[in-house]
Amino acid sequence: MLSYKKHRYYINMPMLLRVIGYLLVIESLFMLIPCIIALIYGEDSFMDFLICAGISGACGGGMMMLKPKTKEMGKREAILLTGMTWVILSLFGMLPFLSVGTHLSVSDAFFETMSGFTTTGASVLNTLIGIPKSILAWRCVVQWVGGLGIILFTLAVVPMLNYSGGMQLFNAEVTGITHDKLRPRVSYTAKGLWGVYILLTILLIVFLSFSKMSFFDAFCHGLSTISTGGFSTSDMSIAQWNSIYLKIVMCVFMFLGGVNFSLLFNLLTGKGGNPFKNTAFKCYVVIILVCYIGFVINILIEGLAENWEYLTIDPLFQTISILSSTGITEPNFHDWGSISIALLLVMIVMGSCAGSTSGGAKVDRFVVLFKFLKNEFYKMMHPSTVTTVTINGKGTSGSVVQKTLAFLFLYVMVICIGGLAMSLMGLPLSDSFFCALSAISNTGLGTEVTGLSENYALIPDAAKWLLSLIMLIGRLEIFTILLLFTPTFWKR
């Protein structure tokens, strides 16, 4: 008998299902949070959430009983497991939306859940008035779990994976063109990143509790803000509380959500040095300043500066919200003018730093792209010159540059194909492309900006499933999902 270890073309499916079992058990434990909230507020949804948690836990427990012949997992298993995990957890995560008085169809429930896990923040709920607090909390919990990564959380709490393809899983899920390890073992890396994430979440909830928000609202917005997801407990989002303090606090933490968490960990542990020596972070700050100035100029041109807040807090909040892919917009943003819409498009595409909770193509990749183009222009005049793309004072390999260019090309292709496909489903062409861009960038904007409707409820079911796929492609950075559709991945 040929051994599994010698012939890597066999997929270790029992091991994959066992890991997914661990994940489902963890998801069932997270379902207890809205269950407790339902109990506190005396909602009938308590039993519904308890049943959903029981179903998820039982299915997960059954999968955990599997005994694979080997625990080894290679690159192929890691890629397949990552894609399966996000889909399966979304399928189980949508159970509360189907059972707790939201009256959503299967298509709507899956879209809402995938939008949450990918921190896109697009919603099919027409209104949040009358929605149980337990469901509002579950939406935000889902975003928080998906913010830093479902599998990354599992790597932190299931040490077994450290020896069976842990780094492969880490690379398949964590965003960015480079993944700097904080410790020799990937489980330590995962624990370090999640430690920073949890600390920032607690701090944000505490700060929001001192605003006009209730603790419940502060808790939900804390989860959705640090994950740069954008789900709210009010139809008016943060405009409901009309607080300058609230906007300032959220600006700070949305900004931090867009920073590479490895950089934040090193800064907190005293190993980071000057963050402005990090090329991507420096560019991230510069882009915020430039776009902020652009918004201010546009507001002045349009004559919308009613008070000092319109020229200071509002444009800064809008800049950080869009660039970090949180996606919260001012109620009158559509009146800001054409310059603001152009800036919005640029920021949606660009996103924040690699290794953060934000969406978009990431600042790091555009740094590589522009430095590569600069070198190519120089070489046109000096053909014999040998050039290299330098990031953080170090040369970047040609393979990283090639992968970056391929990523950006595929990024545009997914937007074009997705936009054309949705236009064939009956959506206006401009709305189709904007929704595709918003989905792959995990920003959640679209309908309120383009004027199609107030949310995604009116989009055909087929378009919702397509957008769910595009959101997943964007969250897992294209290659992880698109590889599953290539014959090469499945060939021996």
ROTI-542198 format. One record per residue (C-alpha): y, x, z. Coordinates in steps of 0.001 Angstrom, whole numbers. Layout:
<nodes>
<node <Y; X; Z>>
...
</nodes>
This chain:
<nodes>
<node <0; 0; 0>>
<node <3419; 1368; -975>>
<node <5679; 1712; 2027>>
<node <8968; -171; 2353>>
<node <10810; 3005; 3331>>
<node <9762; 4793; 162>>
<node <10671; 1958; -2199>>
<node <14132; 713; -1305>>
<node <14177; -1970; -3984>>
<node <12391; -4371; -1610>>
<node <14849; -6495; 358>>
<node <14015; -6703; 4046>>
<node <14570; -10468; 4229>>
<node <12907; -11003; 7661>>
<node <15358; -8522; 9177>>
<node <18281; -10222; 7436>>
<node <17249; -13619; 8770>>
<node <16798; -12186; 12260>>
<node <20342; -10787; 12242>>
<node <21682; -14119; 10979>>
<node <19829; -15693; 13907>>
<node <21819; -13524; 16323>>
<node <25012; -14609; 14550>>
<node <24154; -18307; 14770>>
<node <23493; -17987; 18500>>
<node <26876; -16284; 18897>>
<node <28513; -19062; 16851>>
<node <26889; -21684; 19068>>
<node <28392; -19962; 22125>>
<node <31854; -20088; 20536>>
<node <31330; -23842; 20001>>
<node <31271; -24208; 23781>>
<node <35016; -23387; 23873>>
<node <36110; -26641; 22156>>
<node <33327; -28352; 24106>>
<node <35024; -27317; 27358>>
<node <38421; -28400; 25965>>
<node <36970; -31819; 25111>>
<node <35681; -32064; 28691>>
<node <39078; -31109; 30148>>
<node <40966; -33675; 28076>>
<node <38314; -36365; 28431>>
<node <37481; -36575; 24732>>
<node <34323; -38211; 23388>>
<node <33814; -35153; 21154>>
<node <32288; -33274; 24102>>
<node <28784; -34476; 23295>>
<node <29276; -33946; 19536>>
<node <30194; -30304; 20058>>
<node <27336; -29872; 22497>>
<node <24894; -31197; 19880>>
<node <26387; -28961; 17158>>
<node <26097; -25959; 19473>>
<node <22513; -26915; 20248>>
<node <21592; -27195; 16549>>
<node <23184; -23841; 15731>>
<node <21646; -22152; 18758>>
<node <18185; -23583; 18098>>
<node <18197; -22507; 14439>>
<node <19485; -19092; 15419>>
<node <16923; -18730; 18176>>
<node <14145; -19567; 15749>>
<node <15323; -16871; 13334>>
<node <15531; -14348; 16159>>
<node <11815; -14851; 16781>>
<node <11013; -13287; 13415>>
<node <9357; -9873; 13684>>
<node <10105; -7772; 10594>>
<node <7754; -4895; 9786>>
<node <10737; -2549; 9856>>
<node <14283; -2817; 11200>>
<node <15647; -564; 8499>>
<node <18437; -1914; 6305>>
<node <20059; -153; 3365>>
<node <23145; -806; 1289>>
<node <21558; -3688; -609>>
<node <20546; -5504; 2574>>
<node <24009; -4938; 4063>>
<node <25761; -6440; 1045>>
<node <23408; -9430; 851>>
<node <23546; -10011; 4614>>
<node <27340; -9963; 4634>>
<node <27596; -12602; 1911>>
<node <24842; -14765; 3450>>
<node <26384; -14548; 6905>>
<node <29771; -15912; 5924>>
<node <28248; -18775; 3931>>
<node <25608; -19762; 6523>>
<node <28017; -19599; 9454>>
<node <30459; -21752; 7484>>
<node <27692; -24291; 6819>>
<node <26915; -24535; 10542>>
<node <30588; -24213; 11481>>
<node <31449; -27319; 9464>>
<node <29129; -29523; 11558>>
<node <31886; -30424; 14077>>
<node <34182; -31479; 11220>>
<node <31469; -33856; 9997>>
<node <30646; -35313; 13401>>
<node <33954; -35453; 15290>>
<node <36231; -38201; 13934>>
<node <37973; -36266; 11139>>
<node <36323; -38372; 8394>>
<node <35875; -35340; 6138>>
<node <33386; -35152; 3305>>
<node <30952; -32252; 3055>>
<node <33217; -30588; 468>>
<node <36278; -30978; 2692>>
<node <34469; -29828; 5832>>
<node <33079; -26707; 4152>>
<node <36493; -25903; 2636>>
<node <38208; -26275; 6023>>
<node <35620; -24048; 7710>>
<node <35628; -21353; 5037>>
<node <39418; -21416; 5067>>
<node <39235; -20823; 8812>>
<node <36667; -18029; 8810>>
<node <38495; -16194; 6008>>
<node <41824; -16752; 7856>>
<node <43280; -18349; 4734>>
<node <44773; -21282; 6616>>
<node <44583; -23791; 3745>>
<node <43787; -27285; 5040>>
<node <42532; -30603; 3682>>
<node <43664; -32560; 6748>>
<node <46459; -34955; 5770>>
<node <47827; -34979; 9289>>
<node <46949; -33488; 12666>>
<node <48181; -36577; 14506>>
<node <45219; -38230; 16185>>
<node <42893; -35272; 15575>>
<node <40972; -34443; 18803>>
<node <42190; -31353; 20621>>
<node <38664; -29979; 20505>>
<node <38766; -29940; 16684>>
<node <42227; -28348; 16685>>
<node <40867; -25670; 18999>>
<node <37726; -25154; 16870>>
<node <39864; -24537; 13771>>
<node <41710; -21772; 15612>>
<node <38560; -20311; 17210>>
<node <36984; -20058; 13750>>
<node <40043; -18195; 12477>>
<node <39997; -15827; 15427>>
<node <36314; -14977; 14948>>
<node <36816; -14400; 11227>>
<node <40021; -12413; 11697>>
<node <38460; -9082; 12584>>
<node <35053; -9943; 11158>>
<node <31946; -11912; 12049>>
<node <29574; -9015; 11473>>
<node <31891; -6540; 13198>>
<node <31650; -8702; 16315>>
<node <27861; -8649; 16064>>
<node <27864; -4854; 15697>>
<node <29776; -4714; 18968>>
<node <27361; -6914; 20936>>
<node <23995; -6175; 19268>>
<node <23356; -2409; 19709>>
<node <20100; -2668; 17715>>
<node <22120; -2801; 14490>>
<node <23605; 621; 15208>>
<node <20267; 2123; 14156>>
<node <19421; -232; 11286>>
<node <22177; -92; 8715>>
<node <25148; -586; 11033>>
<node <27518; 1594; 9020>>
<node <26434; -143; 5813>>
<node <27324; -3486; 7403>>
<node <30618; -2091; 8702>>
<node <31628; -891; 5235>>
<node <30569; -4160; 3595>>
<node <32849; -6293; 5774>>
<node <35815; -4286; 7083>>
<node <38738; -4361; 4670>>
<node <40283; -1328; 3058>>
<node <39660; 1718; 869>>
<node <38753; 3974; 3816>>
<node <37026; 3202; 7101>>
<node <37817; 5842; 9696>>
<node <35189; 5853; 12441>>
<node <36584; 5956; 15948>>
<node <33314; 7176; 17493>>
<node <30105; 8689; 16112>>
<node <28204; 5394; 16573>>
<node <29378; 2314; 14701>>
<node <28830; 67; 17740>>
<node <31470; 2064; 19641>>
<node <33816; 1651; 16694>>
<node <33257; -2100; 16662>>
<node <33766; -2348; 20436>>
<node <36976; -324; 20195>>
<node <38432; -2521; 17448>>
<node <37440; -5745; 19199>>
<node <38829; -4415; 22474>>
<node <42253; -4000; 20850>>
<node <41931; -7425; 19208>>
<node <41086; -9191; 22477>>
<node <43869; -7388; 24364>>
<node <46481; -8402; 21777>>
<node <45177; -11987; 21800>>
<node <45486; -12280; 25582>>
<node <48982; -10792; 25560>>
<node <50088; -13169; 22811>>
<node <48744; -16246; 24603>>
<node <50569; -15173; 27783>>
<node <53860; -14653; 25933>>
<node <53540; -17972; 24085>>
<node <52877; -19718; 27399>>
<node <56443; -18844; 28442>>
<node <57833; -20741; 25441>>
<node <58188; -24508; 25053>>
<node <54500; -24722; 24153>>
<node <51863; -26149; 26447>>
<node <49055; -23771; 27400>>
<node <46738; -25520; 24942>>
<node <49198; -24980; 22077>>
<node <49794; -21392; 23192>>
<node <46043; -20771; 23259>>
<node <45489; -22166; 19759>>
<node <48506; -20422; 18217>>
<node <47553; -17188; 19946>>
<node <44162; -17249; 18236>>
<node <45512; -18210; 14815>>
<node <48504; -15848; 14878>>
<node <46801; -12573; 15817>>
<node <44120; -13349; 13220>>
<node <46952; -13976; 10704>>
<node <45316; -17316; 9894>>
<node <48176; -19761; 10376>>
<node <46400; -22928; 11596>>
<node <48578; -24954; 13947>>
<node <48266; -27893; 16321>>
<node <51260; -29679; 14783>>
<node <52043; -30951; 11297>>
<node <55406; -29158; 11564>>
<node <53755; -25911; 12691>>
<node <56079; -23811; 14885>>
<node <59135; -25805; 13723>>
<node <57853; -28423; 16178>>
<node <59155; -26297; 19085>>
<node <62354; -24985; 17431>>
<node <62422; -21829; 19549>>
<node <63973; -18465; 18686>>
<node <61904; -16842; 21444>>
<node <58756; -18252; 19869>>
<node <59631; -16863; 16422>>
<node <60397; -13407; 17823>>
<node <57095; -13250; 19714>>
<node <55147; -14388; 16672>>
<node <56982; -11878; 14458>>
<node <55854; -9029; 16714>>
<node <52202; -10101; 16804>>
<node <51987; -11078; 13121>>
<node <53303; -7598; 12395>>
<node <50632; -6052; 14634>>
<node <47999; -8209; 12955>>
<node <48938; -6545; 9675>>
<node <48516; -2998; 11042>>
<node <45256; -1048; 10694>>
<node <43398; -1682; 13967>>
<node <42026; 1847; 13976>>
<node <45635; 3062; 14099>>
<node <46396; 643; 16950>>
<node <43308; 1818; 18864>>
<node <44312; 5464; 18487>>
<node <47849; 4680; 19641>>
<node <46598; 2802; 22708>>
<node <44226; 5620; 23630>>
<node <46853; 8328; 23090>>
<node <45167; 9829; 20035>>
<node <47414; 8433; 17328>>
<node <50520; 10598; 17387>>
<node <53427; 9403; 15262>>
<node <52386; 6227; 13358>>
<node <55003; 6960; 10696>>
<node <52900; 9902; 9596>>
<node <50460; 7281; 8341>>
<node <51425; 6607; 4717>>
<node <50280; 2982; 4619>>
<node <52011; 2061; 7887>>
<node <55251; 3671; 6762>>
<node <55127; 1775; 3443>>
<node <54304; -1455; 5317>>
<node <57476; -1128; 7413>>
<node <59600; -223; 4363>>
<node <58292; -3231; 2402>>
<node <59178; -5546; 5302>>
<node <62734; -4171; 5407>>
<node <63213; -4423; 1634>>
<node <61871; -7995; 1434>>
<node <63899; -9009; 4483>>
<node <67085; -7776; 2793>>
<node <66043; -9611; -382>>
<node <65644; -12877; 1540>>
<node <69027; -12412; 3238>>
<node <70747; -11826; -99>>
<node <69071; -14903; -1555>>
<node <70119; -17066; 1402>>
<node <73724; -15898; 1000>>
<node <73666; -16587; -2753>>
<node <72264; -20086; -2219>>
<node <74815; -20773; 540>>
<node <72173; -21661; 3142>>
<node <73527; -19492; 5983>>
<node <74421; -22231; 8462>>
<node <74275; -19901; 11483>>
<node <73247; -16383; 12526>>
<node <69598; -17398; 12848>>
<node <69432; -18109; 9100>>
<node <70371; -14474; 8370>>
<node <68368; -12730; 11091>>
<node <65286; -14362; 12606>>
<node <64324; -16778; 9807>>
<node <64152; -14282; 6896>>
<node <62408; -11683; 9092>>
<node <59889; -14263; 10295>>
<node <59249; -15411; 6725>>
<node <58794; -11850; 5482>>
<node <56252; -10874; 8124>>
<node <54458; -14224; 7916>>
<node <53865; -13953; 4165>>
<node <53170; -10212; 4007>>
<node <50653; -10448; 6860>>
<node <49064; -13466; 5080>>
<node <49639; -15698; 8124>>
<node <51272; -18092; 5682>>
<node <53622; -20038; 7958>>
<node <56708; -21070; 5961>>
<node <60066; -22425; 7010>>
<node <60432; -26194; 6385>>
<node <63208; -25560; 3841>>
<node <61697; -22458; 2240>>
<node <61442; -24159; -1165>>
<node <65278; -24372; -1166>>
<node <65740; -20625; -752>>
<node <65870; -20005; -4499>>
<node <64102; -18074; -7258>>
<node <64523; -14618; -5682>>
<node <62638; -15794; -2602>>
<node <59805; -17247; -4687>>
<node <59533; -13952; -6614>>
<node <59415; -11983; -3349>>
<node <56824; -14402; -2008>>
<node <54544; -13773; -5006>>
<node <54848; -9995; -4621>>
<node <54092; -10129; -894>>
<node <51113; -12462; -1315>>
<node <49531; -10042; -3781>>
<node <50351; -6940; -1749>>
<node <49342; -7970; 1776>>
<node <49458; -5603; 4738>>
<node <47442; -2544; 5766>>
<node <43740; -1919; 5224>>
<node <41639; -2415; 8355>>
<node <43885; -5247; 9583>>
<node <43288; -8989; 9845>>
<node <45584; -9691; 6889>>
<node <44664; -10623; 3333>>
<node <46047; -9462; -1>>
<node <45119; -6405; -2027>>
<node <46445; -4182; 796>>
<node <49371; -1765; 874>>
<node <47000; 1215; 866>>
<node <45727; 394; -2605>>
<node <49209; 39; -4051>>
<node <50134; 3412; -2554>>
<node <47157; 4923; -4387>>
<node <48077; 3070; -7585>>
<node <51719; 4165; -7640>>
<node <50907; 7766; -6766>>
<node <48256; 7797; -9498>>
<node <50763; 6420; -12026>>
<node <53343; 8986; -10927>>
<node <50814; 11764; -11527>>
<node <49896; 10354; -14942>>
<node <53536; 10281; -16041>>
<node <53976; 13856; -14851>>
<node <50855; 14987; -16713>>
<node <52215; 13512; -19952>>
<node <54910; 16195; -19849>>
<node <52713; 18874; -18250>>
<node <49194; 18332; -19689>>
<node <47634; 21413; -18089>>
<node <48690; 20451; -14549>>
<node <45986; 19458; -12066>>
<node <47198; 16632; -9840>>
<node <45743; 14697; -6923>>
<node <46682; 11539; -5052>>
<node <47737; 12541; -1543>>
<node <47440; 10096; 1358>>
<node <48373; 11108; 4926>>
<node <48731; 14706; 3732>>
<node <45177; 14816; 2374>>
<node <43916; 14694; -1176>>
<node <42072; 11559; -2289>>
<node <38867; 11872; -4285>>
<node <38728; 10674; -7868>>
<node <36058; 8107; -6969>>
<node <38399; 6434; -4459>>
<node <41147; 6249; -7087>>
<node <38735; 4794; -9641>>
<node <37458; 2199; -7159>>
<node <41042; 1253; -6293>>
<node <41949; 711; -9942>>
<node <38737; -1280; -10492>>
<node <39499; -3418; -7434>>
<node <43018; -4256; -8604>>
<node <41730; -5107; -12091>>
<node <39059; -7443; -10648>>
<node <41660; -8938; -8308>>
<node <43763; -10013; -11301>>
<node <40684; -11179; -13219>>
<node <39530; -13455; -10378>>
<node <43008; -15022; -10227>>
<node <43040; -15582; -14004>>
<node <39502; -16995; -14222>>
<node <39957; -19115; -11086>>
<node <43310; -20447; -12279>>
<node <41971; -21339; -15726>>
<node <38887; -22994; -14232>>
<node <40980; -25188; -11920>>
<node <43320; -26132; -14757>>
<node <40250; -27443; -16607>>
<node <39551; -29578; -13524>>
<node <42849; -31390; -14018>>
<node <45289; -29371; -11881>>
<node <48661; -28342; -13348>>
<node <48471; -24811; -14755>>
<node <51099; -23285; -12443>>
<node <49506; -24871; -9356>>
<node <46052; -23704; -10453>>
<node <47078; -20063; -10669>>
<node <49123; -20206; -7474>>
<node <46230; -21734; -5529>>
<node <43855; -19079; -6896>>
<node <46306; -16340; -5877>>
<node <46783; -17891; -2445>>
<node <43009; -18195; -1942>>
<node <42052; -14640; -2935>>
<node <44937; -13291; -844>>
<node <43821; -15428; 2127>>
<node <47380; -16663; 2587>>
<node <46888; -20432; 2439>>
<node <50134; -21150; 643>>
<node <50166; -23133; -2549>>
<node <50646; -26830; -2445>>
<node <53705; -26930; -182>>
<node <55371; -24274; -2333>>
<node <54443; -25567; -5785>>
<node <55028; -29207; -4896>>
<node <51527; -30462; -5788>>
<node <51104; -32206; -2436>>
<node <51424; -31467; 1253>>
<node <47954; -29907; 1489>>
<node <44724; -29385; -447>>
<node <43338; -32887; 167>>
<node <44069; -34160; -3361>>
<node <42357; -31245; -5117>>
<node <39028; -32251; -6774>>
<node <35846; -31389; -4870>>
<node <34760; -28917; -7554>>
<node <38058; -27064; -7141>>
<node <37558; -26956; -3354>>
<node <34153; -25278; -3753>>
<node <35640; -22847; -6264>>
<node <38537; -22035; -3943>>
<node <36052; -21564; -1076>>
<node <34266; -18954; -3192>>
<node <37566; -17273; -4092>>
<node <38597; -17191; -412>>
<node <35303; -15495; 452>>
<node <35689; -13033; -2427>>
<node <39164; -12154; -1154>>
<node <38090; -11800; 2489>>
<node <35151; -9519; 1637>>
<node <37254; -7560; -852>>
<node <35660; -8629; -4156>>
<node <32894; -6037; -4590>>
<node <30698; -7311; -1742>>
<node <30441; -10793; -3281>>
<node <30672; -10049; -7011>>
<node <27849; -7498; -6720>>
<node <25509; -10369; -5851>>
<node <26154; -11865; -9309>>
<node <25211; -8705; -11211>>
<node <21686; -8075; -12578>>
<node <21884; -4482; -11301>>
<node <21886; -5631; -7683>>
<node <18579; -7487; -8080>>
<node <16822; -5031; -10385>>
<node <14121; -2764; -9050>>
</nodes>
